[in-house]
Amino acid sequence: MVTGMGTTESPFELVTNLAFDHLFTRAFGLSWVTSFAMHANGYMKTARVTEKQAAKVVVKNRRNGAKNPYAHLRKSVTLNEVLHSPMVSYPLKKLDLPPSSSGACAVILASSEYIKRITDNPVWIDGLAWNVGSYYFQDAEPGELLPLRRASERAYKMAGIENPLRELQVAELHDITSYHELMEYEALKFCDKGRGGATIDEIDEEGRIGELAVNQSGGALSSHPHHAAGLFRVVEAALQLRGDAGKHQVKGVKKALAHGISHIAGAASMGHGVVILGKE
């Protein structure tokens, strides 16, 4: 499987505006940025998340991305730089959003019999699920990623995961904005509902929630080829399991989670996929 896309020559805001209903919402100028901003704004109100807490996500991921040779942006940023970066669509500032990257990645999917003939270091798919909510933006619960919660519950069940914080060592999340990574903590049961902001306050300097390392690659905030970003998360998780992640390698990885957001329904954060990968 190979995927990739360069969007640096396209008016991406205009293109994503076309994904919305042409009678009711398109005329309001909704796009991937403005719709995600509305979602982030709803989350701020329901979970009492602050701009500073969201900025901590950016600092963490950009620090990790600086160690990843495959990342687009390989430079750390400070909390002050994030908070004072230009406003794009409230509450999203420039550094709360990923870059527009060009890139591609590839994975080989094969049967267990065949894969043993071509590698002695395979990665196994233990769980796989996805869920898509309503096409209509107004149907989304503000600040809550219900499709991601549903997808993760199915993937956990397939993989036999009962306590993700204890049983996973790595999570590669599609941090489409800094606020969405906090929402994803809740939807994936890395913390209780409404505690995404409190969780980022408790994350250590290595970017761990307890023993779970989150976005050690730098995530989409460090590198974001739009329509390949989800598969990038799978590849980064696989590299961790294989022990091939270089300077951002986490020790002793046996189970990893990869998460991606679709970009057709994704303008309203509606389509989510979760993959649980294992070493054995």
C-alpha positions in Angstrom: 0.0 0.0 0.0 1.4 3.4 -1.1 -0.1 6.8 -0.4 1.1 10.3 -0.7 0.1 13.8 -1.8 1.5 17.2 -2.4 -0.9 20.0 -1.7 1.5 22.9 -1.7 0.3 24.0 -5.2 -3.5 23.8 -4.3 -5.8 26.4 -2.6 -6.5 23.8 0.1 -9.0 26.0 2.0 -11.1 26.4 -1.2 -10.9 22.7 -2.0 -12.0 21.6 1.5 -14.9 24.1 1.5 -16.3 22.0 -1.4 -16.7 19.0 1.0 -19.5 20.8 2.9 -23.2 20.7 2.0 -23.7 23.2 -0.8 -27.1 24.4 0.4 -26.6 25.1 4.1 -22.9 25.2 5.2 -20.6 25.7 2.3 -21.7 29.4 1.9 -20.5 30.2 5.4 -16.9 29.6 4.3 -16.4 26.4 6.3 -13.1 24.6 5.5 -10.9 22.2 7.3 -9.4 25.0 9.3 -12.5 26.9 10.3 -14.5 23.7 11.1 -11.7 22.4 13.2 -11.5 25.8 14.9 -15.2 25.5 15.8 -14.6 22.0 17.1 -11.7 23.3 19.2 -13.8 26.2 20.5 -16.5 23.8 21.6 -13.9 21.7 23.4 -12.5 24.7 25.2 -15.9 25.4 26.6 -17.0 21.9 27.6 -13.6 20.7 29.0 -12.3 24.1 30.2 -9.1 23.6 28.1 -6.8 26.7 27.9 -4.8 28.0 25.0 -1.7 27.3 27.1 -2.6 23.6 27.5 -3.1 23.3 23.8 0.3 25.0 23.2 2.0 22.4 25.3 0.9 19.8 22.7 2.8 21.7 20.0 5.9 22.1 22.2 5.9 18.4 22.9 5.4 17.2 19.3 7.7 19.7 17.7 10.4 18.7 20.2 9.9 15.1 19.2 9.8 15.9 15.5 13.2 17.6 15.8 14.7 14.1 16.4 12.9 12.5 13.4 14.8 12.7 10.1 11.5 12.0 8.2 9.7 15.0 9.7 9.0 18.1 7.6 9.6 20.5 10.5 12.6 19.5 12.6 12.8 22.5 14.9 11.6 22.8 18.5 9.4 25.7 19.5 8.8 27.4 22.8 5.5 27.8 24.6 5.8 31.6 24.1 6.3 31.1 20.3 3.1 29.0 20.0 1.0 31.4 22.1 2.2 34.4 20.1 2.0 32.9 16.6 -0.5 34.6 14.3 -4.2 33.8 14.8 -5.7 31.8 11.9 -9.2 31.0 13.1 -9.9 31.3 16.8 -8.7 29.6 18.9 -6.3 28.1 16.4 -3.0 29.9 15.9 -0.5 29.2 13.1 1.5 26.8 15.3 -1.6 25.0 16.6 -2.0 23.7 13.0 0.2 21.3 11.0 2.3 22.4 8.1 1.2 21.7 4.5 3.7 18.9 3.6 4.4 16.9 0.5 5.3 13.3 1.1 4.5 9.6 0.7 4.9 6.4 2.5 4.4 2.7 1.8 3.6 -0.5 3.7 3.6 -4.1 2.6 0.5 -6.1 3.7 0.9 -9.9 3.4 -0.3 -13.2 4.9 1.5 -14.6 7.9 2.9 -17.4 5.7 4.3 -15.0 3.0 5.6 -12.3 5.4 7.9 -14.8 7.1 9.6 -15.4 3.8 10.6 -11.8 3.2 11.4 -10.5 6.7 12.5 -11.8 10.1 11.2 -8.6 11.8 7.5 -8.3 10.9 4.8 -6.2 12.6 1.4 -7.8 13.1 -2.1 -6.1 12.9 -3.8 -7.2 16.1 -6.8 -4.8 15.8 -8.4 -2.7 13.2 -11.5 -0.5 13.2 -13.0 2.7 11.8 -16.1 4.7 12.4 -17.7 7.6 10.4 -20.3 10.0 11.9 -22.8 12.1 10.1 -21.9 14.0 6.9 -23.4 17.1 8.4 -21.1 19.3 10.5 -23.9 20.5 12.7 -24.5 16.9 13.9 -21.1 16.6 15.6 -21.0 16.9 19.4 -18.8 20.0 20.1 -15.5 18.9 21.5 -16.2 15.2 21.6 -14.8 12.6 19.1 -17.5 10.0 19.3 -16.5 8.2 16.0 -13.0 7.8 17.4 -14.3 6.4 20.7 -16.4 3.8 18.8 -13.5 2.9 16.5 -11.0 2.5 19.4 -13.4 0.3 21.4 -13.8 -2.1 18.5 -10.0 -2.1 17.8 -9.2 -2.7 21.5 -11.7 -5.6 21.7 -10.2 -7.2 18.5 -6.7 -6.8 19.9 -7.6 -7.9 23.5 -6.7 -4.6 24.9 -8.5 -3.9 28.2 -6.3 -1.1 29.6 -4.6 0.9 26.8 -2.4 3.0 29.2 -0.9 -0.2 30.6 -0.9 -2.4 27.6 0.3 0.1 24.9 3.8 1.5 24.8 3.4 3.9 21.8 0.5 5.9 20.4 0.8 7.7 17.1 -2.2 10.1 17.0 -3.4 12.3 14.1 -2.9 15.6 15.8 -4.8 17.6 13.1 -4.7 20.5 15.6 -3.2 20.7 19.1 -6.7 20.8 20.6 -7.6 17.6 18.8 -4.8 15.6 20.3 -6.3 16.5 23.7 -9.7 15.3 22.5 -8.1 12.1 21.3 -6.7 11.4 24.7 -10.2 11.2 26.0 -11.7 9.3 23.1 -9.0 6.7 23.3 -9.4 6.3 27.0 -6.0 7.6 27.9 -7.7 9.8 30.4 -11.2 10.4 31.7 -13.7 12.7 29.9 -12.9 16.3 30.3 -9.3 15.7 31.5 -7.4 16.2 28.2 -6.0 19.5 29.3 -5.1 18.2 32.8 -3.4 15.2 31.1 -1.0 17.4 29.0 -0.1 19.3 32.2 1.0 15.9 33.7 2.9 14.6 30.7 6.6 14.4 31.3 9.4 15.9 29.2 9.6 12.7 27.1 6.0 13.1 26.1 4.6 10.1 28.1 1.2 9.6 29.7 2.3 7.3 32.4 4.3 4.7 30.4 2.6 5.5 27.1 4.7 7.5 24.7 2.5 9.8 22.5 3.6 11.1 19.1 7.3 10.4 19.5 7.6 11.0 15.8 6.4 14.6 16.1 3.0 13.8 14.7 1.2 15.7 12.1 2.2 19.0 13.7 5.7 18.3 12.5 4.9 16.7 9.2 1.5 16.6 7.4 1.1 15.4 3.8 -2.7 15.7 4.1 -4.0 12.5 2.5 -1.1 10.3 3.7 -1.0 11.5 7.3 -3.0 8.6 8.6 -0.8 6.0 7.0 2.2 7.9 8.3 1.0 7.2 11.8 0.9 3.5 11.0 4.4 3.5 9.5 5.8 5.4 12.5 4.2 2.9 14.9 5.6 0.0 12.9 9.1 1.6 13.0 8.9 1.7 16.8 7.9 -1.9 17.0 10.7 -2.9 14.6 13.2 -0.9 16.6 14.0 1.3 13.6 12.8 4.7 14.9 16.3 6.0 15.4 16.7 8.9 17.8 13.0 8.9 18.8 13.0 5.2 19.5 11.0 4.1 22.6 12.5 1.1 24.5 10.7 -2.2 24.8 7.8 -1.5 22.4 5.5 -4.5 22.1 2.1 -2.9 21.3 1.4 0.3 19.5 -1.6 2.3 18.4 -2.0 4.3 15.2 -4.8 6.7 14.5 -5.9 8.6 11.4 -8.6 11.1 10.5 -10.2 11.0 7.1 -10.2 14.2 5.1 -13.4 13.9 3.3 -15.6 13.7 6.4 -12.6 14.9 8.3 -13.4 18.5 7.9 -15.8 17.9 10.8 -13.5 15.4 12.4 -16.1 12.7 11.6 -14.1 9.8 10.1 -11.6 8.0 12.3 -9.5 4.8 12.0 -7.6 2.9 14.7 -5.0 0.2 14.2 -3.4 -1.8 17.0 0.0 -3.2 16.0 2.0 -5.9 17.8 5.4 -7.4 17.8 4.3 -10.9 18.2 
